[in-house]
Amino acid sequence: MRTLSPTLLSAQRSRTARPCVRVTVDDRHVGVGRLRPQEVYSGPEGAGPNALAYCTDTGLPSAGYILRAWVDGNGDLRLCRAQVGSTVGWGAWTLLASSVSTEAQVALAGKGSRAYLLYVSGSGGTLFCRSSQDGGLTWGVAEVVYSADAGCRLLSLAAVCPTAHDCLCLLADDGQSEDPDDLVYVAWLKNGSWSVAAWPRDAGDGVAGLAAVNSNGDETYSSIHFALCGAFEDTGKPAARLYHLQLTAEGLRLWIYRGVVLASDAPEFGWSRPALVQAEYDRPRLFLVQSDGVSA
């Protein structure tokens, strides 16, 4: 039983009082607001690598667009562009590249009206980037970002548009051997030129996906949190781990291990295809696909 203050009691008894009710619902779980998914499109596309990004229109900055990239079973990379909140445009695909890897992730990153699409060649050895300056309406020619060593395949990608660089891409290769020899690299675009550097340690074996989100930073350095799925060299067990990368505008790097999110003792049980999402004034959210070797 709650009592009313003298001020409220006086207002309640007043002849001019009017009933008024205001209800505020704060639906949270362990301090994180619950998501309310809304279906905007249900199409006939099959399974395949895909990615999403948000950007704006150069002519109308207030109009936001969702870009969606998808690689079909034939290795054709297509992209659609739909206005935020609209059910139109999700099935209008434009072919941007052919002979693309059907096993590697694709990555999309957007900031303002700029957008970047990164993908791997069908051979699995070359990373390409195409960029747009008008919110994904038109795209420039593909340029080579990185070529893997002989015998290695690029499988995992994640891209963001951070504070101190035009675009930043994290990528992981597969050494295709039983040894824990998979490596993670960072590639960044600054003043129209791409640079690449390797993580100074092996990532393990069976890297199963990368995801990244931009966090703070300023014009002197970029700050990126990223999730990595796979079997790591120190345990050999499937896990999903979190890391933090700080990259200065000059290319100096600081890699920080944040901890394990999930781990498994069963080799056939693991996680893949991570996605990291952070809305304004909200905490980052990590989404994973869980597999037990039979279903996902």
C-alpha positions in Angstrom: 0.0 0.0 0.0 1.5 3.3 -1.1 0.4 6.6 0.5 -0.1 9.9 -1.4 1.8 13.0 -0.4 -0.2 16.0 1.0 0.2 17.8 -2.4 -1.3 14.9 -4.3 -4.1 14.4 -1.7 -5.0 18.1 -2.1 -5.1 17.9 -5.9 -7.2 14.7 -5.7 -9.9 16.4 -3.6 -10.0 19.5 -5.7 -13.2 20.2 -7.7 -11.2 20.8 -10.8 -9.2 17.5 -10.6 -9.2 15.3 -13.7 -8.3 11.6 -13.7 -4.9 11.0 -15.4 -2.9 7.8 -15.8 0.6 7.6 -17.3 2.2 4.2 -17.6 5.9 3.7 -18.5 7.0 0.1 -19.4 10.7 -0.6 -19.2 11.0 -4.2 -20.5 14.6 -5.4 -19.6 16.4 -8.6 -18.9 19.5 -8.2 -16.7 19.6 -4.6 -17.5 19.4 -5.0 -21.3 16.2 -3.9 -23.1 14.4 -6.7 -24.9 14.3 -6.8 -28.6 11.0 -6.7 -30.5 11.6 -8.3 -33.9 9.4 -7.2 -36.8 9.3 -9.1 -40.0 9.7 -6.7 -43.0 10.4 -9.2 -45.8 10.0 -12.9 -46.5 11.6 -13.9 -49.8 12.6 -16.9 -51.8 16.4 -16.5 -51.5 18.3 -19.6 -50.4 21.0 -19.9 -47.7 24.3 -18.2 -48.3 26.7 -15.6 -46.9 25.0 -12.3 -46.2 25.5 -9.0 -44.4 23.6 -5.9 -43.4 24.6 -2.2 -43.0 22.9 1.1 -42.5 23.6 4.3 -44.4 22.0 7.5 -45.6 21.2 9.2 -48.9 23.5 12.0 -50.1 20.5 14.0 -51.4 18.4 13.4 -48.3 20.5 12.7 -45.2 17.5 12.2 -43.0 16.4 9.1 -45.1 18.1 6.0 -43.8 18.6 2.8 -45.9 19.4 -0.8 -45.0 21.8 -2.4 -47.4 21.8 -6.2 -47.6 24.4 -8.3 -49.5 23.9 -12.0 -50.3 25.9 -14.6 -52.1 23.8 -17.3 -53.8 24.8 -20.9 -54.5 26.4 -20.0 -57.8 28.8 -17.5 -56.3 26.9 -14.4 -57.5 27.0 -11.5 -55.0 23.9 -9.4 -55.0 22.8 -6.3 -53.1 19.4 -4.8 -52.3 18.7 -1.3 -50.8 15.5 -0.7 -48.7 14.5 2.4 -46.8 14.3 2.0 -43.1 10.8 0.9 -42.0 9.7 0.1 -45.5 8.6 -3.3 -46.9 9.6 -2.3 -50.4 13.0 -2.9 -52.0 14.1 -6.0 -50.1 13.7 -8.2 -53.1 15.2 -5.9 -55.7 18.6 -7.4 -56.2 21.5 -5.9 -58.1 24.4 -8.1 -59.2 27.7 -6.7 -58.0 30.1 -9.5 -58.5 30.4 -13.1 -59.8 32.7 -16.0 -58.9 32.5 -15.1 -55.2 33.3 -17.6 -52.4 30.2 -19.3 -51.1 31.9 -20.4 -47.9 33.5 -17.1 -46.7 31.6 -14.3 -44.9 30.8 -11.1 -46.7 31.0 -7.8 -44.8 29.2 -4.5 -45.2 30.0 -1.2 -43.4 28.3 2.2 -43.6 28.8 5.7 -42.2 26.7 8.6 -43.5 26.4 8.2 -47.2 29.5 6.0 -47.5 29.3 2.3 -47.7 31.9 -0.5 -48.2 31.3 -4.1 -49.4 34.0 -6.7 -48.8 34.0 -10.2 -50.2 36.3 -13.1 -51.0 37.1 -14.5 -54.5 35.8 -17.9 -55.5 39.4 -19.4 -55.0 39.2 -18.2 -51.4 42.6 -16.4 -51.6 41.8 -12.7 -52.4 39.8 -10.1 -50.5 38.1 -7.4 -52.6 36.3 -4.2 -51.7 33.8 -2.1 -53.5 32.7 1.3 -52.2 29.7 3.6 -52.6 29.6 7.3 -51.9 25.8 7.8 -52.4 24.3 5.4 -49.8 24.6 2.2 -51.8 22.9 3.5 -55.0 26.0 3.2 -57.2 29.3 1.3 -56.5 32.9 1.8 -57.7 35.1 -0.9 -59.2 36.5 -3.7 -57.1 39.9 -3.2 -55.6 42.2 -5.9 -54.0 42.6 -5.4 -50.3 44.6 -8.5 -49.4 45.9 -11.8 -51.0 46.4 -14.8 -48.7 49.5 -17.0 -48.7 49.5 -20.1 -50.8 47.4 -22.9 -49.3 45.4 -20.5 -47.1 41.7 -19.6 -47.5 40.0 -16.5 -46.2 36.8 -17.5 -44.5 35.8 -14.9 -41.9 35.2 -11.2 -42.4 33.9 -8.3 -40.3 33.9 -4.6 -41.3 33.1 -1.2 -39.6 33.5 2.4 -40.3 35.4 3.7 -37.3 36.4 7.2 -36.1 40.0 7.5 -37.3 39.7 5.5 -40.6 37.4 5.3 -43.6 36.9 1.6 -43.2 38.3 -1.2 -41.1 38.1 -4.9 -41.9 39.0 -7.9 -39.7 39.7 -11.1 -41.5 40.7 -14.6 -40.5 42.3 -17.3 -42.7 42.2 -21.1 -42.7 45.7 -22.7 -43.0 43.9 -26.0 -44.1 46.0 -28.1 -41.8 45.5 -29.9 -38.5 47.8 -27.5 -36.7 46.4 -24.4 -35.0 47.7 -22.1 -37.6 44.8 -19.9 -38.5 45.6 -16.2 -38.4 43.6 -13.0 -37.9 44.5 -9.8 -39.8 43.3 -6.2 -39.7 43.0 -4.1 -42.9 42.3 -0.4 -42.8 41.5 2.2 -45.4 42.9 5.7 -44.9 43.3 8.4 -47.5 42.3 6.0 -50.3 44.9 3.4 -49.5 44.6 0.0 -47.8 47.1 -1.3 -45.2 47.2 -4.8 -43.6 48.8 -6.2 -40.5 48.6 -9.6 -38.8 47.5 -10.3 -35.2 50.8 -11.3 -33.3 49.4 -14.7 -32.3 47.7 -17.7 -33.9 43.9 -17.7 -33.6 43.8 -21.5 -33.4 42.1 -23.8 -35.8 38.6 -23.9 -37.4 37.9 -20.2 -37.2 34.1 -20.1 -37.7 33.2 -16.4 -37.9 34.1 -12.8 -37.0 31.9 -9.9 -36.0 32.9 -6.3 -35.0 31.4 -3.1 -33.6 32.8 0.4 -33.5 33.2 1.7 -29.9 34.2 5.3 -28.9 37.5 6.5 -30.4 38.2 9.8 -32.0 40.1 11.2 -35.0 43.4 10.0 -33.6 42.5 6.3 -33.0 39.8 3.8 -33.7 38.4 1.5 -31.1 36.8 -1.8 -32.2 35.3 -4.7 -30.2 35.2 -8.0 -32.0 34.0 -11.5 -31.5 35.8 -14.5 -32.8 34.4 -18.1 -33.0 36.4 -21.2 -33.4 38.8 -23.6 -31.6 41.6 -21.7 -30.0 45.2 -22.8 -29.8 45.5 -22.6 -26.0 42.6 -25.0 -25.4 41.7 -26.6 -28.7 38.0 -26.4 -27.6 35.2 -24.6 -29.5 34.4 -21.2 -28.1 33.3 -17.6 -28.8 35.6 -15.0 -27.4 35.6 -11.2 -27.2 38.6 -8.9 -28.1 39.3 -5.2 -28.3 41.5 -3.6 -31.0 42.8 0.0 -30.8 44.3 1.2 -34.0 45.9 4.7 -34.3 45.6 6.8 -37.4 49.3 6.0 -38.0 48.6 2.2 -37.9 49.9 1.4 -34.4 47.9 -1.5 -32.9 46.9 -2.7 -29.4 45.1 -6.0 -29.2 43.3 -6.8 -25.9 41.7 -10.1 -24.9 38.4 -9.4 -23.1 37.3 -13.0 -22.2 35.2 -16.0 -23.2 31.5 -15.6 -23.9 30.8 -19.3 -24.5 32.9 -22.5 -24.4 32.3 -26.2 -25.0 34.1 -29.4 -24.1 32.4 -31.3 -27.0 34.3 -30.9 -30.3 31.1 -31.3 -32.3 29.4 -28.5 -30.3 30.2 -24.9 -31.2 29.2 -21.5 -32.5 29.5 -19.7 -35.8 28.4 -16.7 -37.9 28.5 -14.1 -35.1 26.9 -10.7 -35.4 27.6 -7.7 -33.1 25.1 -4.9 -33.0 25.0 -1.7 -31.0 22.2 1.0 -31.1 22.7 4.5 -29.8 22.6 4.7 -26.0 22.4 0.9 -25.8 24.8 -1.9 -25.0 26.4 -4.1 -27.7 24.5 -7.3 -28.5 26.1 -10.5 -29.7 24.1 -13.0 -31.8 25.5 -16.5 -32.6 24.4 -19.6 -34.5 24.7 -22.6 -32.2 25.4 -26.1 -33.7 25.6 -29.5 -32.1 27.0 -31.2 -35.2 23.5 -32.3 -36.4 21.4 -29.1 -36.5 21.9 -25.4 -36.0 
